[in-house]
């Protein structure tokens, strides 16, 4: 997809044509987008046709299930600074200390 395209305008055009009966596969080929792209924006249009359905939504999570405590955070930073360990090594060492954190959390 060309990054210089006006995506808001493209979304409006493609959804309008799809709602007027054009086939999604043909639209996808004509506008060089995926069928998934078209179905996504059609779904959003159907959810809120009068609103701003064509705008991007944040992909940020609404909440974080397990936050790292300040104590654990300082321990992680100390290991990183003192020894230069990577996340897998730090997670392993913390597990030995009784702190169970995933390496993706570290």
GULO-134449 format. One record per residue (C-alpha): residue number from 1; z negated, x negated, y negated; residue in three letters. Coordinates in Angstrom, 1 decimal, padded with zeros to 4 digits. Each point is the difference from the previous one (the first is absolute). Example, Ala and Ser with C-alpha at 12.3 -4.5 7.8 and 13.67 -1.06 7.14 Angstrom:
# GULO-134449
 keba      z      x      y baba
    1 -007.8 -012.3  004.5  ALA
    2  000.7 -001.4 -003.4  SER
This chain:
# GULO-134449
 keba      z      x      y baba
    1  000.0  000.0  000.0  UNK
    2  000.9 -001.3 -003.4  UNK
    3 -003.2 -000.7 -002.0  UNK
    4  001.8  000.8 -003.3  UNK
    5  000.6  003.7  001.0  UNK
    6 -001.9  002.7 -001.9  UNK
    7 -001.9  001.4  003.0  UNK
    8 -001.4  003.0 -001.8  UNK
    9  003.5  001.2 -000.9  UNK
   10  001.2 -000.8  003.5  UNK
   11 -002.9  002.0  001.6  UNK
   12  000.8  003.0 -002.2  UNK
   13  003.7 -000.1  000.8  UNK
   14 -000.4 -000.5  003.7  UNK
   15 -002.6  002.8  000.4  UNK
   16  002.0  002.4 -002.1  UNK
   17  003.1 -000.6  002.1  UNK
   18 -002.0  000.3  003.2  UNK
   19 -001.5  003.3 -001.1  UNK
   20  003.5  001.3 -000.9  UNK
   21  001.1 -000.5  003.6  UNK
   22  001.3 -003.5  000.3  UNK
   23 -000.7 -001.8  003.2  UNK
   24 -002.7 -002.6 -000.1  UNK
   25  002.0 -002.5  002.0  UNK
   26  002.9  000.2 -002.3  UNK
   27 -002.2 -000.4 -003.1  UNK
   28 -001.7 -003.0  001.5  UNK
   29  003.3 -001.7  000.6  UNK
   30  001.4  001.0 -003.4  UNK
   31 -003.0 -001.2 -001.9  UNK
   32 -000.9 -002.9  002.3  UNK
   33 -003.5  001.1  000.8  UNK
   34 -001.7  000.9  003.2  UNK
   35 -000.3  003.6  001.4  UNK
   36 -003.7 -000.7  000.0  UNK
   37  000.1 -000.6 -003.8  UNK
   38  001.8  003.4 -000.5  UNK
   39 -002.4  001.9  002.2  UNK
   40 -003.0 -001.5 -001.6  UNK
   41  001.1  001.1 -003.5  UNK
   42  001.1  003.4  001.2  UNK
   43 -003.5  000.5  001.5  UNK
   44 -001.6 -001.0 -003.2  UNK
   45  002.3  002.3 -002.0  UNK
   46 -000.9  002.9  002.4  UNK
   47 -003.8 -000.7 -000.5  UNK
   48  000.3  000.1 -003.8  UNK
   49  003.4  001.1 -001.3  UNK
   50 -001.2  000.6 -003.6  UNK
   51 -002.0 -003.2 -000.2  UNK
   52  000.8 -003.7 -000.1  UNK
   53  000.9 -000.3  003.6  UNK
   54  002.6 -002.8 -000.7  UNK
   55 -002.6 -002.5 -001.2  UNK
   56 -001.5 -002.8  002.1  UNK
   57 -003.4  000.6  001.5  UNK
   58 -002.7 -002.7  000.3  UNK
   59 -000.3 -001.4  003.5  UNK
   60 -003.5 -001.2 -000.8  UNK
   61 -002.6  001.3  002.5  UNK
   62 -002.3  002.7 -001.4  UNK
   63 -003.1 -001.7  001.5  UNK
   64 -000.9 -003.2  001.9  UNK
   65 -002.0  000.7  003.1  UNK
   66 -001.9 -003.3  000.3  UNK
   67 -000.7 -002.0 -003.0  UNK
   68 -001.1 -003.6  000.4  UNK
   69 -003.6 -000.4 -001.2  UNK
   70 -000.7 -002.6 -002.8  UNK
   71 -001.9 -002.1  002.5  UNK
   72  002.9 -000.1  002.5  UNK
   73  002.4 -000.6 -002.8  UNK
   74 -002.0 -003.1 -001.3  UNK
   75 -000.1 -001.3  003.6  UNK
   76  003.7  000.4  000.5  UNK
   77  000.7 -001.8 -003.3  UNK
   78 -002.5 -002.8  000.9  UNK
   79  001.8 -000.6  003.3  UNK
   80  003.4  000.0 -001.7  UNK
   81 -001.0 -002.4 -002.8  UNK
   82 -002.1 -002.4  002.2  UNK
   83  002.3 -000.3  002.9  UNK
   84  003.3  001.6 -001.0  UNK
   85  000.0  002.2  003.1  UNK
   86  002.6  002.7  000.5  UNK
   87 -000.8  003.7  000.4  UNK
   88  000.0 -000.1  003.8  UNK
   89 -002.4 -002.9  000.2  UNK
   90 -002.3  001.5 -002.6  UNK
   91  000.0  003.4  001.9  UNK
   92 -000.9 -001.9  003.2  UNK
   93 -002.8 -002.0 -001.6  UNK
   94 -001.4  003.2 -001.6  UNK
   95  000.1  001.7  003.4  UNK
   96 -002.1 -002.8  001.4  UNK
   97 -002.5  000.6 -002.8  UNK
   98 -000.2  003.7  000.9  UNK
   99  002.3  001.3 -002.8  UNK
  100  002.8  001.9  001.5  UNK
  101  003.0  000.1 -002.4  UNK
  102  003.6  000.2  000.9  UNK
  103  002.1 -003.0 -001.1  UNK
  104  002.0  002.5 -002.1  UNK
  105 -003.2  000.9 -001.9  UNK
  106 -000.7 -003.7 -000.6  UNK
